[in-house]
Amino acid sequence: MSDYVIVSDATLDLPLNIIEKYDIKVIPMGFDIDGVSYNHYPDEREITVEDFYNKLKNGAVSHTTQITPATFIDYFTEILNQGLDILYIAFSSGLSGTYNTAQMVIQDLKEEYPQRKIYCIDSLCASIGEGLLVLNAAMQKQKGLNLEELKDWVENNKLASRHWFTVKDLFYLKRGGRVTSIEAVVGSALRIRPVLSTDDAGKLVVISKIRGSRAELDLMVNKLTSEGIHTEEQTVIIGHGDNLEQAKELENILRTRNLVKDVIISSIGPIIGTHTGPGMLALVYMGKKGN
């Protein structure tokens, strides 16, 4: 048995088979839609991602909640009681209070379990950007890195997780304050789509605006080729919010041009999907650090 485990949260948006393959522990996160509260698990046990997006398309409004201190305590304690140490890679502090809550809980648990090691790292990433960092950390763990070595690797490489995404319906971003009401109305009418990423502080930023689906694909491929590092040796992740057809189109471009070693296509779950809506498309890869 390994002496430590990698833990993350449900914003990482990795497919269940990848999570199980690399024994990544994922803390569920909550949201409510149509007046009903759910927890999002990678196995979609309470509500499927498909049902979630169908509800959004039928006019439902969703709200997300942070992981509570009690949930962190329960989840971490179960692991610590097994005699295992923890490396927790958290949702960006620039987008949520999740990291700060975890830090507070961990300080208390360190006093209760002085013989155990618990590290918490702010990923400064969101969604599959966080997922890619966690996946690469799990791959490094399989290579034999110990807990301290992996902690340092994640800290040194978290800004190398490069992620770009676009959305089709600007009103979801408008509700989150990322675009104005006027921008949402005009942009939707003209099929103008913002290109977003996270900055070095882990905050969501609008990088540019484009028009049309072809431009989305061209931009993502251009970003990969211009700032990716040895992408032909990488497994990259394409994420989508109820937008599988376009995700497969992007995958086909990457594979046909031999730009990457492998591609994982993953659905964007309800926690991030609440704020991006149906039609989101994203590409993440390891590249040059920082914006």
N, C-alpha and C positions, 0 to 999 in steps of 0.2 A: 504494500500500500504506500502511495506517495505521502510525504510528510506535510504537504500543503496543497491547497486548492485555489483555483482562480474563480473568483466570484464577480459577476457583473449584474446589471439590472435590465429590465425588459425593454428598455429603449435601444438595446444593441441590435435588434432586428435581424439576428442570424437565424437561418433555417434550423429546425429541430434536429435534423440528422447531423448537422455540423456541431451543434451544442453537445449532442450525445457522443459523437465520435471523439471529441477532445475533452470530455468530462468537465465542461464549463458549468458552473452553478449560476443560475439566473434567478434573481429576486423579482417576483411579480410586481407590477405597478397598476394602480387603479385608475378607472375613468367611469364616467356615467354618461349614458345616452338614452334618450327617450324616457328619462326619469328612473332608469334602472342602473344600479351600480355593478360594475364588473371588475375583476382583476385580470390583467393580461398576462398569460403564461405562454411560453414558447409552443406548448402543445395545444393552445387555443381551447382549453377545456371548458371555459365558461362561455365564450362566444367566438365564433370563427372570424378571421379577418375579412372573409368574403361577406358575411352577414353585417359586419361593422360598416363596410363601405356601401353596401346596399341601403343601410339605414341613412347614411349621410346623403346619398343620392336621392332619397325620398324626403329629404328636408329635415332630418333629425339634427340636433345640435349636441355636440359632445364636449365634455370638460374633463380634464385630467387632474389627478391628485398626486402628491408626493408620497414617497415611502415614509411611513411613520417611524419614530424611534422604536416603538414596540415591535414592529415588523423586523427591523434591523436586529434588535436584541434576540428575538426568537430565532431568526435565520442564522446569525453568527454563532449563537450559543450552541445550537445543534451541531455545528461543525467543530467548534472548540471542544465540545464534550467527547468527540471522537478522537481527540488527541492530535488534531490537524491544525496547522497554521493557515493564515488567510492572506491572499492578495486580492483586494477588492478594487476593481477598475470602474470608476463611477461616471455617470452621466455628467456632462460639462457643468461646472459651477457657473458659467456664464449664461446658462439657460434654466437652471433649476437650483433649488436649495438642497437637493438630494445629497451632494457631496458633503456639505457642511453638517447636515444631520448625521450622516454616517461618521464623520470625524468626532462629533460629540459623543456618540454612542461608543465608538471604539476606545476613546480615552477611559471611559468607565469600565469597559470590558478588560482593558489591559491591567487595571488594578485587581479585577476579580480573577483574571487568568494570567498571573505574572509569568508563568512558565511558557506561555504561548506567544507567538509573534503574529501581529495583525497590522498589515499595511494597507493604506487607503490612498489611491492615486486619482487625481482629477484628470480625466481623459482629455478635457477640453474639446471633446468631440460629441457628436450626436448621431443617433440612428446607426446606419451601417458604417459610418466613419468610426464610431465607437466599436462597432462589431468587428471591423477589420483590425483595429488595434488589439482587441481581445483575441481574435483568431490568430494573429501573428505571435502574440504572447504565448498562446497555448502551443503553437508550433515550436517556439523556443524552449518551452518547458519540456516538450517531448525530446528535444535534443540533449537534455540533461542539466539545464540551468537550475541552480538552487534558488531559494526564495529571494535572497538578497541580490543575486545576479539578475534575476528576472525583474525585480523591482527597479533596479537601475536601468535595465534595457527599456522598460516601458516609459520611464521618465525621459530617457534620452531620445525616444522615437515617437512619442505621442503627437508631436507637431508634424511628423512625416506622414501621418494618415491624412491624405488629401481627399476632400469630398466636395462634390459639386452636384447641385440639384436644381430642378425647375418644377414649377407647379402650373396646372392648367386653370384653376379657379382662384383668382387673387383674393376672393372674399374670405377665405380661410386665414390667409396672412393678414388681411385687414383686421379681423377680429383680434389677432394677436399683436396688433400695432406695428406690423412690419411694413405695411404700405398704407397710404391714406385712402379714404373713401373715394376720392376723385380718381386716384391712380387705379383703384380696383375696378371702377366702372369703365373708365377709358381703356384700361389694359385688357379687360375681358372682351370689350367690343371690338378691339383691334387685334385680338389674339397675341397681345404682347405678354411675354412671360419673363418674370425676373429670374436671374441666375443667382443662386445663393450659395454661401459657404459659411464656415465659421472662421473668425479671426484668431490671432494668437492668444486672446483672452477667453476663447471659447464662446464668444457671442455670435449670434446669427447676423450676417451682413449681406446686403444686396450688392453684388459685384457689378452686374450689368443687366441689360434687358434685351431680349431677342424676340423675333416674331416667327412663329411657325415651328412645326415638329422637326423638320429637316435641320433647321438651325440648331435645335437642341442637340441632336446627335452629332453634328459637326463640331459644336463647341466642346462636348465631352471628349470626343476623340482627340481634338486638338490639345485640350488640357492634359490628357494622358500622355501624349507624345512629347509635349513641351516640358512638362515638369516631373513626369514619372521617372523613376530610377530603375533601370534593368527590368522593365515591365515584362519582357519576354520570359522572365524567371518568376513572375508573380502570379498568384491567384488573386484576381480582383473581384469586387462585388458590385453587381447592378441591383439597385433597389427600385421598387415601383409600388405605387398606391393604386391598386386595381387597374394596372396599365401593362399587363403582361405582354401584349403584342409589341409595343414599342420597346420594352425591355429585351425581348428576343431579337428585335431588329438591331439594337445596339450590340448585343452579344454576337450576332452574325458578323457585324463589321469587325469587331475585335478579333474574332477567330479567323475570318477570311484573310485579314491582313497580317495574321500571325503577330499581333501586338502584345499578347499576353500568354502565359503558360496555361491558365485555366480561368474559368468564369463561374461564379456562383450567382444565381438569380434569387433574390429574396423579396418577400412581400414586406412592405412597411407596415408595422403594426399600429394598433389604435392610439398608442401614446404619442407617437410622432404624427400619425395620420390625422389626428384631431386638428393639428395645426397646419397641415399641408393639403389635406383633402384628396379626393380621387384624382388620378391623372399624374401624380408626382412621378418624376423619373430622376434617378441618382446614379452616380458612378463614383466609386472610391478605390484608391490604390495608394501604395506607398511612394512618396516622391520627395521633392525638395522641401525642407522644413519651412513653415511659416509663409505668410502672405507678402 
